[in-house]
Amino acid sequence: MNQEKRIVYADDDTESTGMLLRLRVPVLLLGLALGVLISFITSRFEDVLAYDVRVAFFLPFIVYMAAAVGSQTQSIYSRDLRSGRAKFHNYLIKESSLGFAIGAIFGLVSWLLVWWWMEDVLLALSIGASMFATILFAPLIALLTTQISQLLREDPAVEAGPIATVFQDMTSVVIYGVVCSVILL
């Protein structure tokens, strides 16, 4: 007897509020716990933040851009999974190329803007390199998280979005902290 788990999609038009809460709250609680972990990780970079407080100015900027790129990937891939048109290997190749290209463009633009605004080439290099690296990894994190959610027979639109975001945020904080520490300290 085959008792394969069926994916329950969160559909606001047809599902009750109670069902939507049961689908959404567990993954958001996990996100909350991982968000606390992000705060702990950020505190590990106290030395570089104390050395140059301007590093803190750009943390939301770095985290947001990487999360936005990852969110685009996750939304498109989730939609195509539901339609049955998604091929993980094709997405992996194309999204890796996009991550590299978008990361290079936004890394360069960020470097120029920070250098012009702050008149500090090392700070600008830290921001530009961090922007490149975080955007480079963003589509990969989004794809892997979405694919794992699909393989576990969970609704990727509910499960993958919050989890991919929090993993992307953690990755961005670590990359940014390490890059700034290496270049500025």
Secondary structure, DSSP 8 states (H G I E B T S, - for coil): -----------TTTS-HHHHHHHHHHHHHHHHHHHHHHHHHHHTTHHHHHH-THHHHTHHHHHHHHHHHHHHHHHHHHHHHHHT---HHHHHHHHHHHHHHHHHHHHHHHHHHHHHHH--HHHHHHHHHHHHHHHHHHHHHHHHHHHHHHHTT--HHHHHHHHHHHHHHHHHHHHHHHHHHHHH-
